[in-house]
Amino acid sequence: MDTKGRSQDKPGRDISRSPGLIASLMKFLTKRKITLLAALILAAFLFIAATGPHISPFGADALNLSHRLQGPNRTHLFGTDNFGRDILSRALSGTRITLLLGLSISAFALALGLPIGMLCGFYDTFGLIVMRFVDAMMAFPAIILALSLMAILGKPGILNVIIAVGMVWAPRMVRVVYSSTLSLRENTYVEAARALGMQPSRILVRHIAINLLSPVIVQATFTFAFSIMEVAALNFLGVGIPPYIASWGGMMNEGRTYIIRAPWIILFPGIFLALAVLSFNLLGDALRDRLDPKLRRIM
C-alpha cells in the first residue's frame, strides 16, 4: 500500500473546494430572509441611481401646469405635484443625489474618524483630551448640530451639506474606532512589536488599522443610513441642497402644503426614504452580527 499516496489523500483542507467570495456572500444573504430582502431593495436603489434618467417616464423638472395635482393614474403612476411635475420621475432622480450624498458623508466621516480614533486609542493623553470634545459633540441632537453647522457654513449647498452632516457623524466613527483600538493595543502581537522597537506609526498601520476593518465597515453602513435621513431632514427644512435639485426631503417639503389635498406628493418620496434607511439598517445589523458581534456593546 502506498503510504505516501494515502498521506496526500488526507490534506487538512481541500482549497479547491473552499467556498469563494460569491458563495460566501450568497450564504450570508440567504441565511436570514430579511437580510436578503434588504440587499435586494438596496440593489434596486443602486440600479435606479445608475439608470434613473433613462428609465424615468418624464424629465424630473418637466412642467405641465394642466396636469398639476393629479392623483396616481396610468400616465403618472405616482401622480403629479403643484407644478405638474411627475412624482415618480422626481423620486427616481432624487435617488441618485441621495445615495451620492450618503456615500460622500460616510467617506468624510471615515476620513476624519479613523485616524483620530486610532490616535486617541493609542495615545492616552491625546485620547483623554480629544474624546471629551467628541463626547460633547455626541451629546447634541444630530439635527440641531447639523442645523448649527449649516448656519456657520453659510448658504445651502451640496458641499456644505456633506461637511455639516459628516461632522455630525464623524464623532460616532471616532468613538467606535477608539474603543476598538483600546482593545487591539493590548494584544500580544502589538506588545511584541513595541518590545522590538517598532515605530508607533508602523504599529498603527500594520497591526491596528488592518484589524479595524470589521467595525469600520459596520459603522460606515449605519452612517450611510442615518446620513441620508439627516440630509432629507435638512432638505425638508429648506437648508439642505438647492431646491432646484430633486431630492426626497425637498419633495416632502414641497408637498407638506398639499398634504390633505394631494398626499401622494409627500407619501411616495417618504416611502423611498423609509425603504432606503430601513434596508441599510438591516444590512448593518447583519454585518455587525457576522463580522463583529462584540461591536453591539459599543455602538
C-alpha positions as CSV (number, residue, x, y, z in Angstrom):
1,M,0.0,0.0,0.0
2,D,1.3,3.4,-0.9
3,T,1.5,5.3,2.3
4,K,2.7,8.4,0.5
5,G,-0.3,8.4,-1.7
6,R,-2.5,7.9,1.4
7,S,-0.9,10.9,3.2
8,Q,-1.5,13.0,0.1
9,D,-5.2,12.0,0.0
10,K,-5.7,13.4,3.5
11,P,-5.0,17.1,3.3
12,G,-6.1,19.2,6.2
13,R,-8.3,21.2,3.8
14,D,-9.1,21.0,0.1
15,I,-8.5,24.5,-1.0
16,S,-10.1,23.8,-4.4
17,R,-13.4,23.0,-2.6
18,S,-13.3,26.0,-0.3
19,P,-16.2,28.4,-0.9
20,G,-15.4,31.5,-2.9
21,L,-16.4,35.1,-2.2
22,I,-19.6,34.9,-4.1
23,A,-20.7,31.7,-2.5
24,S,-19.9,33.1,1.0
25,L,-21.8,36.3,0.2
26,M,-24.8,34.3,-1.0
27,K,-24.8,32.1,2.1
28,F,-24.6,35.2,4.3
29,L,-27.5,36.9,2.4
30,T,-29.8,33.8,2.3
31,K,-29.2,32.9,6.0
32,R,-31.8,35.5,7.0
33,K,-34.6,36.3,4.6
34,I,-34.9,39.9,6.0
35,T,-31.2,40.5,5.1
36,L,-31.8,39.2,1.6
37,L,-34.8,41.4,1.2
38,A,-32.8,44.4,2.4
39,A,-30.0,43.6,-0.1
40,L,-32.5,43.3,-3.0
41,I,-34.0,46.7,-2.1
42,L,-30.6,48.3,-2.0
43,A,-29.7,46.7,-5.3
44,A,-32.8,48.2,-6.8
45,F,-31.9,51.6,-5.5
46,L,-28.4,51.3,-6.9
47,F,-29.9,50.3,-10.3
48,I,-32.2,53.3,-10.1
49,A,-29.3,55.6,-9.2
50,A,-27.3,54.3,-12.2
51,T,-30.1,54.4,-14.8
52,G,-32.6,56.9,-13.3
53,P,-32.6,59.4,-16.3
54,H,-33.0,56.6,-18.8
55,I,-35.9,54.8,-17.1
56,S,-37.8,57.9,-15.9
57,P,-41.1,58.4,-17.8
58,F,-40.7,62.2,-17.8
59,G,-38.0,64.7,-17.0
60,A,-37.5,65.4,-13.3
61,D,-38.2,69.2,-13.9
62,A,-40.6,68.9,-16.8
63,L,-43.6,71.3,-16.0
64,N,-47.1,70.6,-17.1
65,L,-49.5,73.0,-15.3
66,S,-52.5,71.5,-17.0
67,H,-51.8,68.2,-15.1
68,R,-51.0,69.7,-11.7
69,L,-52.0,67.9,-8.5
70,Q,-53.2,64.8,-10.4
71,G,-53.5,61.6,-8.4
72,P,-51.8,58.4,-9.4
73,N,-53.0,57.3,-12.8
74,R,-51.8,55.4,-15.9
75,T,-49.8,58.4,-17.2
76,H,-48.4,59.5,-13.9
77,L,-48.1,56.4,-11.7
78,F,-47.2,58.4,-8.6
79,G,-49.3,61.4,-9.5
80,T,-48.0,65.0,-10.1
81,D,-47.1,67.9,-7.8
82,N,-48.3,71.5,-7.8
83,F,-46.3,72.3,-10.9
84,G,-47.5,69.3,-12.8
85,R,-44.1,67.5,-12.4
86,D,-44.2,63.7,-12.4
87,I,-43.6,62.4,-8.8
88,L,-42.2,59.1,-10.0
89,S,-39.6,60.8,-12.2
90,R,-38.5,63.2,-9.4
91,A,-38.3,60.4,-6.9
92,L,-36.1,58.4,-9.3
93,S,-33.9,61.4,-9.9
94,G,-33.7,62.0,-6.1
95,T,-32.3,58.5,-5.6
96,R,-29.0,59.3,-7.3
97,I,-28.3,62.5,-5.3
98,T,-29.4,60.8,-2.1
99,L,-27.0,57.9,-2.5
100,L,-24.2,60.1,-3.6
101,L,-24.6,62.3,-0.6
102,G,-24.8,59.3,1.7
103,L,-21.6,57.8,0.2
104,S,-19.8,61.2,0.4
105,I,-20.8,61.8,4.0
106,S,-19.7,58.3,5.0
107,A,-16.4,58.8,3.3
108,F,-16.0,62.2,5.1
109,A,-16.8,60.7,8.5
110,L,-14.4,57.8,7.9
111,A,-11.6,60.1,6.7
112,L,-11.9,62.1,10.0
113,G,-12.9,59.3,12.4
114,L,-10.4,56.6,11.5
115,P,-7.1,58.4,12.1
116,I,-8.5,60.4,15.1
117,G,-9.9,57.4,16.7
118,M,-6.7,55.4,16.2
119,L,-4.6,58.1,17.7
120,C,-7.0,58.6,20.7
121,G,-6.9,54.9,21.4
122,F,-3.2,54.5,21.1
123,Y,-2.0,57.6,22.9
124,D,-3.8,58.1,26.3
125,T,-3.1,61.8,26.8
126,F,-4.2,62.7,23.3
127,G,-7.3,60.5,23.7
128,L,-8.2,62.0,27.1
129,I,-8.4,65.5,25.6
130,V,-10.0,64.7,22.2
131,M,-12.6,62.2,23.5
132,R,-14.0,64.9,25.8
133,F,-14.7,67.0,22.8
134,V,-16.1,64.0,20.9
135,D,-18.4,63.2,23.8
136,A,-19.6,66.8,23.9
137,M,-20.5,66.7,20.2
138,M,-22.3,63.4,20.6
139,A,-24.4,64.9,23.4
140,F,-26.1,67.3,20.9
141,P,-29.1,66.0,18.9
142,A,-27.9,65.3,15.4
143,I,-30.4,67.6,13.7
144,I,-29.6,70.5,16.0
145,L,-25.9,70.1,15.4
146,A,-26.4,69.8,11.7
147,L,-28.5,73.0,11.6
148,S,-25.9,74.9,13.6
149,L,-23.1,73.8,11.3
150,M,-25.2,74.7,8.2
151,A,-25.7,78.2,9.7
152,I,-22.0,78.5,10.3
153,L,-21.0,77.3,6.8
154,G,-23.4,79.8,5.2
155,K,-25.8,79.2,2.2
156,P,-27.2,75.8,1.4
157,G,-25.3,73.6,-1.0
158,I,-24.1,70.1,-1.6
159,L,-20.6,70.6,-0.3
160,N,-21.9,72.3,2.9
161,V,-24.4,69.5,3.5
162,I,-21.6,66.9,3.2
163,I,-19.4,68.9,5.7
164,A,-22.2,69.6,8.2
165,V,-23.7,66.1,8.3
166,G,-20.2,64.5,8.0
167,M,-19.2,66.5,11.1
168,V,-22.3,65.2,12.9
169,W,-21.4,61.5,12.3
170,A,-17.6,61.6,12.4
171,P,-17.7,61.6,16.3
172,R,-19.6,58.3,16.1
173,M,-16.9,56.8,13.9
174,V,-14.2,58.2,16.3
175,R,-15.9,56.5,19.2
176,V,-16.1,53.1,17.5
177,V,-12.5,53.2,16.3
178,Y,-11.3,54.5,19.7
179,S,-13.0,51.6,21.5
180,S,-11.7,49.0,19.1
181,T,-8.1,50.5,19.2
182,L,-8.1,50.3,23.0
183,S,-8.8,46.6,22.8
184,L,-6.4,45.9,20.0
185,R,-3.4,47.7,21.5
186,E,-3.5,45.2,24.4
187,N,-3.0,42.2,22.1
188,T,0.2,40.2,22.4
189,Y,1.4,41.0,18.8
190,V,1.2,44.7,19.5
191,E,3.1,44.4,22.7
192,A,5.7,42.3,20.9
193,A,6.0,45.0,18.2
194,R,6.5,47.6,20.9
195,A,9.2,45.5,22.6
196,L,11.1,45.1,19.3
197,G,11.2,48.9,19.0
198,M,8.8,49.2,16.1
199,Q,7.7,52.8,15.4
200,P,4.3,53.7,16.7
201,S,3.1,54.8,13.2
202,R,4.1,51.5,11.8
203,I,2.3,49.6,14.6
204,L,-0.9,51.7,13.9
205,V,-0.7,50.9,10.2
206,R,0.4,47.2,10.3
207,H,-1.3,45.9,13.4
208,I,-4.1,48.3,14.4
209,A,-5.6,49.7,11.2
210,I,-5.8,46.3,9.4
211,N,-7.8,44.8,12.3
212,L,-10.3,47.7,12.4
213,L,-11.9,46.7,9.1
214,S,-14.9,44.9,10.6
215,P,-16.1,47.6,13.0
216,V,-15.4,50.4,10.4
217,I,-17.4,48.6,7.7
218,V,-20.3,48.2,10.1
219,Q,-20.2,51.7,11.4
220,A,-20.0,53.1,7.8
221,T,-23.2,51.2,6.9
222,F,-25.0,52.8,9.8
223,T,-23.5,56.2,9.0
224,F,-24.8,55.9,5.4
225,A,-28.3,55.1,6.6
226,F,-28.6,57.9,9.2
227,S,-26.9,60.4,7.0
228,I,-29.4,60.1,4.2
229,M,-32.1,60.6,6.8
230,E,-30.3,63.7,8.1
231,V,-29.9,65.1,4.6
232,A,-33.6,64.5,4.0
233,A,-34.4,66.4,7.2
234,L,-32.2,69.3,6.2
235,N,-33.9,69.4,2.7
236,F,-37.3,69.3,4.3
237,L,-36.4,72.3,6.5
238,G,-35.1,74.1,3.4
239,V,-31.5,74.4,4.5
240,G,-30.0,71.4,2.5
241,I,-29.2,71.2,-1.1
242,P,-30.7,73.8,-3.5
243,P,-34.4,73.3,-4.2
244,Y,-33.9,73.0,-8.0
245,I,-32.2,69.7,-7.4
246,A,-34.8,66.9,-7.0
247,S,-34.4,65.2,-3.6
248,W,-36.7,63.1,-1.4
249,G,-36.6,65.6,1.5
250,G,-37.1,68.6,-0.8
251,M,-40.2,66.8,-2.4
252,M,-41.6,66.2,1.0
253,N,-41.1,69.9,1.9
254,E,-42.9,71.0,-1.2
255,G,-45.7,68.5,-0.6
256,R,-46.5,69.4,3.0
257,T,-48.6,72.4,1.9
258,Y,-50.8,70.0,0.0
259,I,-50.8,67.0,2.4
260,I,-54.6,67.0,2.7
261,R,-55.4,67.7,-1.0
262,A,-52.6,65.8,-2.6
263,P,-51.0,63.4,0.0
264,W,-49.1,61.4,-2.8
265,I,-46.6,64.3,-3.2
266,I,-45.2,63.6,0.3
267,L,-46.1,59.9,0.5
268,F,-44.0,58.4,-2.3
269,P,-40.7,60.1,-1.5
270,G,-41.3,59.3,2.1
271,I,-41.7,55.6,1.2
272,F,-38.4,55.7,-0.8
273,L,-36.6,57.3,2.1
274,A,-38.1,54.8,4.7
275,L,-37.1,51.8,2.5
276,A,-33.5,53.1,2.0
277,V,-32.9,53.8,5.7
278,L,-34.5,50.6,6.8
279,S,-32.6,48.5,4.3
280,F,-29.2,50.0,5.3
281,N,-30.0,49.5,9.0
282,L,-31.0,45.8,8.4
283,L,-27.8,45.2,6.4
284,G,-25.8,47.0,9.0
285,D,-27.3,44.8,11.8
286,A,-26.5,41.7,9.7
287,L,-22.9,42.8,9.0
288,R,-22.4,43.5,12.7
289,D,-23.6,40.1,13.7
290,R,-21.5,38.4,11.0
291,L,-18.2,40.4,11.3
292,D,-18.0,41.6,14.9
293,P,-20.8,40.6,17.4
294,K,-18.9,42.3,20.2
295,L,-19.4,45.6,18.5
296,R,-23.0,45.6,19.7
297,R,-21.7,46.7,23.2
298,I,-20.0,49.9,22.0
299,M,-22.4,51.1,19.3
